[in-house]
Amino acid sequence: MREVHDFVASVIRRGQEEGGLAGDRDADTEAWMFLAGGILGMIGRRIHLLDEDDIARIRAARLNSLSS
């Protein structure tokens, strides 16, 4: 999981350097949040707690917060 986190954090940093993601965000923290959201999303779908509209809204909100 640490390797996946490190990869995601590096992608976030690259996005910050290229100006596509907010530079004031902590890339390591955002990477953990990304992973946690993915895991909880899988569980939520599996037990039918979340539907595709929920997932789409969550994704949009996370992307919006990263780019603001």
C-alpha positions in Angstrom: 0.0 0.0 0.0 2.9 2.3 0.7 4.2 1.9 -2.8 0.8 2.8 -4.3 0.6 5.8 -1.9 4.0 6.9 -3.1 3.0 6.6 -6.7 -0.2 8.6 -6.2 1.6 11.3 -4.3 4.2 11.6 -7.1 1.4 12.0 -9.6 -0.2 14.7 -7.5 3.1 16.5 -7.2 3.6 16.4 -10.9 0.1 17.8 -11.4 1.0 20.6 -8.9 4.2 21.3 -10.8 2.3 21.5 -14.1 -0.3 23.8 -12.6 -3.3 21.4 -13.0 -3.6 20.8 -9.2 -3.6 23.3 -6.3 0.0 23.7 -5.2 -1.0 24.4 -1.6 -2.2 20.8 -1.0 -0.1 18.3 0.9 0.5 15.6 -1.8 1.1 12.9 0.8 -2.1 13.6 2.7 -4.1 13.9 -0.6 -2.7 10.5 -1.7 -3.9 8.8 1.5 -7.3 10.4 1.1 -7.4 9.1 -2.5 -6.6 5.6 -1.4 -9.0 5.7 1.5 -11.8 6.9 -0.9 -11.0 4.1 -3.3 -11.2 1.4 -0.7 -14.3 2.8 0.9 -15.9 3.2 -2.5 -15.2 -0.5 -3.3 -16.8 -1.5 0.0 -19.7 0.9 -0.5 -20.5 -0.5 -3.9 -20.1 -4.1 -2.8 -22.7 -3.7 0.0 -24.9 -1.5 -2.1 -24.4 1.5 0.1 -23.3 3.7 -2.8 -24.6 3.9 -6.3 -22.9 5.3 -9.4 -24.4 8.7 -8.9 -22.9 8.8 -5.4 -19.5 7.8 -6.7 -19.6 10.4 -9.5 -20.5 13.2 -7.0 -17.7 12.1 -4.7 -15.1 12.0 -7.5 -16.2 15.4 -8.7 -16.0 17.0 -5.3 -12.5 15.5 -4.7 -11.2 16.7 -8.1 -12.8 20.2 -7.5 -11.0 20.4 -4.1 -7.7 19.5 -5.6 -7.9 22.0 -8.4 -9.2 24.9 -6.3 
